[in-house]
Amino acid sequence: MQGMELMAVGVVIVLFYLVLKQFGLWEPLSLDADSSDGELELSMVRHQPEGLEELQAQTQFTRKELQSLYRGFKNECPSGLVDEETFKTIYSQFFPQGDATTYAHFLFNAFDVDRNGSIRFEDFVIGLSVLLRGSVTEKLRWAFNLYDINKDGYITKEEMLAIMKSIYDMMGRYTSPSVKEDAPFEHVEKFFQKMDRNRDGVVTIEEFIETCQKDESIMSSMQLFENVI
């Protein structure tokens, strides 16, 4: 389980790719969209997303990719919104012998930018664009936001421990040899030894990004995830 300090962002990226493939949302190359299907279909949808032009400007996706993503999103979420229970259900399918509930809760909150208890298509696709096609710095900013549970601009040991425990709850049973009970605590200590450069007990986004960008193993991991996608 070496390198677990930054594993959360990798889990996000790879699992989202699997989720998209599982539900048929990520099939842009095989898309047969004609001009009559050119705009997002908005009928009978409770939440109507922004137009294609606005979303293209905010993401790294093409028009056809956005159309494909929206079709899949609407098929799974006819109301145009994803609630937290749906999010947890999706993640639990990939870890039937683990408990993905807490990790899915943290991840949901990272996507729920309006903090209103639901994820809009815009939230989903903008976050997805960062995770799949954003720069390393953009991915790291997104990861920092995930770790910063209360969104106060700092990562505390308590927040990092909560994230690490949720990852072990979700994935720990699959490791060999099995992980020690105090492994999450050990990883949090390693994380802060590496990241908390001024030793004030919290990690800022500047410390987080600077340390990650100078760490060869972290950068190699980020490149690996890019190649997977």
C-alpha positions as CSV (number, residue, x, y, z in Angstrom):
1,M,0.0,0.0,0.0
2,Q,3.0,2.3,-0.6
3,G,2.0,5.8,-1.8
4,M,-1.5,5.7,-0.2
5,E,-1.1,9.4,0.8
6,L,-2.1,10.4,-2.7
7,M,-4.2,7.4,-3.6
8,A,-7.5,9.1,-3.3
9,V,-7.1,11.1,-6.5
10,G,-6.1,7.9,-8.3
11,V,-9.1,6.1,-7.0
12,V,-11.3,9.0,-8.2
13,I,-9.9,8.9,-11.7
14,V,-9.8,5.2,-12.3
15,L,-13.2,4.5,-10.7
16,F,-14.9,7.3,-12.7
17,Y,-13.5,5.7,-15.9
18,L,-15.0,2.4,-14.8
19,V,-18.3,4.0,-13.9
20,L,-18.5,5.6,-17.2
21,K,-17.7,2.4,-19.1
22,Q,-20.1,0.4,-16.9
23,F,-23.1,2.6,-17.7
24,G,-22.1,3.3,-21.3
25,L,-21.5,7.0,-20.7
26,W,-18.0,7.0,-22.2
27,E,-18.4,6.0,-25.9
28,P,-17.6,9.2,-27.7
29,L,-15.7,7.5,-30.6
30,S,-18.6,5.3,-31.5
31,L,-21.2,8.1,-31.2
32,D,-23.5,8.4,-34.2
33,A,-25.1,11.8,-33.4
34,D,-26.7,13.6,-36.3
35,S,-27.5,17.3,-36.5
36,S,-31.1,16.9,-35.3
37,D,-29.6,15.6,-32.1
38,G,-27.2,18.5,-31.9
39,E,-28.4,20.2,-28.7
40,L,-28.8,18.6,-25.2
41,E,-32.2,17.0,-24.9
42,L,-34.0,19.0,-22.2
43,S,-37.5,17.7,-22.3
44,M,-38.9,16.1,-19.1
45,V,-35.8,16.9,-17.1
46,R,-36.3,18.6,-13.8
47,H,-32.9,20.3,-13.9
48,Q,-32.0,21.7,-17.3
49,P,-28.2,22.0,-17.9
50,E,-26.4,24.8,-19.6
51,G,-26.0,24.7,-23.4
52,L,-23.3,22.8,-25.2
53,E,-21.3,26.0,-26.0
54,E,-21.0,27.0,-22.3
55,L,-20.0,23.5,-21.2
56,Q,-17.5,23.2,-24.1
57,A,-15.9,26.4,-22.9
58,Q,-15.6,25.2,-19.3
59,T,-14.4,21.6,-20.1
60,Q,-11.9,19.7,-22.2
61,F,-14.7,17.7,-23.9
62,T,-15.9,18.0,-27.5
63,R,-19.5,18.6,-28.5
64,K,-20.1,15.0,-29.3
65,E,-18.5,13.8,-26.1
66,L,-20.8,16.1,-24.1
67,Q,-23.8,14.8,-26.0
68,S,-22.8,11.2,-25.2
69,L,-22.1,12.0,-21.6
70,Y,-25.5,13.7,-21.2
71,R,-27.4,10.8,-22.8
72,G,-25.9,8.4,-20.3
73,F,-26.3,10.8,-17.4
74,K,-30.0,11.3,-18.2
75,N,-30.6,7.6,-18.7
76,E,-29.2,7.0,-15.2
77,C,-30.7,10.1,-13.6
78,P,-33.9,11.2,-15.5
79,S,-34.4,14.1,-13.1
80,G,-31.1,15.7,-14.3
81,L,-29.8,15.5,-10.7
82,V,-27.8,12.9,-8.8
83,D,-28.4,12.5,-5.0
84,E,-25.9,11.1,-2.5
85,E,-27.7,7.7,-2.2
86,T,-27.4,7.1,-6.0
87,F,-23.7,8.1,-5.8
88,K,-23.1,5.6,-3.0
89,T,-25.0,2.9,-4.8
90,I,-22.7,3.3,-7.9
91,Y,-19.6,3.1,-5.9
92,S,-20.8,0.1,-3.8
93,Q,-21.1,-2.0,-7.0
94,F,-17.4,-1.9,-7.4
95,F,-16.6,-2.8,-3.8
96,P,-19.2,-5.4,-2.8
97,Q,-17.1,-6.8,0.0
98,G,-15.9,-3.5,1.2
99,D,-17.8,-0.4,2.5
100,A,-17.6,2.5,0.1
101,T,-20.2,4.6,1.9
102,T,-18.0,7.1,3.6
103,Y,-15.6,7.5,0.7
104,A,-18.6,8.1,-1.7
105,H,-19.9,10.7,0.8
106,F,-16.6,12.6,0.7
107,L,-16.4,12.3,-3.1
108,F,-20.0,13.4,-3.5
109,N,-19.3,16.6,-1.4
110,A,-16.3,17.3,-3.7
111,F,-18.6,17.3,-6.7
112,D,-21.5,19.1,-5.0
113,V,-20.0,22.5,-5.5
114,D,-23.3,24.3,-4.6
115,R,-23.6,22.3,-1.3
116,N,-27.3,21.7,-2.0
117,G,-27.3,17.9,-1.7
118,S,-27.4,17.1,-5.4
119,I,-25.0,17.0,-8.3
120,R,-26.0,18.7,-11.5
121,F,-24.8,17.5,-15.0
122,E,-22.7,20.7,-15.1
123,D,-21.0,19.8,-11.8
124,F,-20.4,16.2,-12.9
125,V,-19.0,17.0,-16.3
126,I,-16.8,19.9,-15.2
127,G,-15.3,17.8,-12.4
128,L,-14.9,14.9,-14.8
129,S,-13.1,17.1,-17.2
130,V,-10.5,18.0,-14.6
131,L,-10.1,14.4,-13.5
132,L,-9.7,12.9,-16.9
133,R,-8.1,15.7,-18.9
134,G,-7.0,18.5,-16.6
135,S,-3.4,19.4,-16.0
136,V,-1.5,17.9,-13.1
137,T,-2.0,21.1,-11.1
138,E,-5.8,21.1,-11.8
139,K,-6.0,17.5,-10.6
140,L,-4.0,18.3,-7.5
141,R,-6.3,21.2,-6.7
142,W,-9.3,18.9,-7.1
143,A,-7.7,16.3,-4.8
144,F,-7.0,19.0,-2.2
145,N,-10.6,20.0,-2.3
146,L,-11.6,16.4,-1.6
147,Y,-9.2,16.2,1.4
148,D,-10.4,19.6,2.7
149,I,-13.6,18.2,4.1
150,N,-14.9,21.4,5.8
151,K,-13.7,23.6,2.8
152,D,-11.8,26.1,5.0
153,G,-8.6,26.0,2.9
154,Y,-6.6,23.7,5.1
155,I,-6.1,19.9,5.4
156,T,-5.9,18.8,9.0
157,K,-4.8,15.5,10.4
158,E,-8.3,14.7,11.4
159,E,-9.6,15.3,7.8
160,M,-6.8,13.3,6.3
161,L,-7.4,10.4,8.7
162,A,-11.1,10.4,7.8
163,I,-10.2,10.1,4.1
164,M,-7.6,7.5,4.6
165,K,-9.9,5.4,6.8
166,S,-12.6,5.6,4.2
167,I,-10.2,4.3,1.5
168,Y,-9.1,1.4,3.7
169,D,-12.8,0.6,4.4
170,M,-13.4,0.6,0.7
171,M,-10.3,-1.2,-0.5
172,G,-8.4,-2.6,2.5
173,R,-9.9,-6.1,2.3
174,Y,-8.4,-6.6,-1.1
175,T,-4.8,-6.0,-0.1
176,S,-2.3,-8.7,0.5
177,P,-0.9,-9.1,3.0
178,S,-3.8,-7.6,5.0
179,V,-3.2,-4.1,6.3
180,K,-2.5,-3.3,9.9
181,E,-5.2,-1.6,12.0
182,D,-3.0,1.5,12.5
183,A,-2.0,1.8,8.9
184,P,-4.2,4.8,8.2
185,F,-2.6,6.7,11.1
186,E,0.9,5.8,9.8
187,H,0.0,7.2,6.3
188,V,-1.4,10.4,7.8
189,E,1.9,10.9,9.7
190,K,3.9,10.3,6.5
191,F,1.6,12.7,4.6
192,F,2.1,15.5,7.1
193,Q,5.9,14.9,7.4
194,K,6.0,15.4,3.7
195,M,3.4,18.1,3.1
196,D,3.4,20.3,6.2
197,R,6.5,22.2,5.3
198,N,6.3,24.9,8.0
199,R,5.2,22.4,10.7
200,D,2.1,24.4,11.8
201,G,-0.1,21.3,11.9
202,V,-2.1,22.0,8.7
203,V,-1.5,21.7,5.0
204,T,-2.3,24.6,2.7
205,I,-3.0,24.2,-1.0
206,E,0.3,25.8,-1.8
207,E,2.2,23.3,0.4
208,F,0.2,20.5,-1.1
209,I,0.8,21.4,-4.8
210,E,4.4,22.4,-4.3
211,T,5.3,19.2,-2.5
212,C,3.4,17.0,-5.0
213,Q,5.1,18.6,-8.0
214,K,8.5,18.0,-6.4
215,D,7.8,14.4,-5.6
216,E,8.9,12.1,-8.4
217,S,6.8,9.1,-7.2
218,I,3.6,11.2,-7.1
219,M,4.2,12.7,-10.5
220,S,4.8,9.2,-11.9
221,S,1.6,8.0,-10.4
222,M,-0.3,10.9,-11.9
223,Q,1.2,10.1,-15.3
224,L,0.2,6.5,-14.9
225,F,-3.4,7.4,-14.3
226,E,-3.4,9.7,-17.3
227,N,-2.2,6.7,-19.4
228,V,-4.9,4.5,-18.0
229,I,-7.5,6.9,-19.2
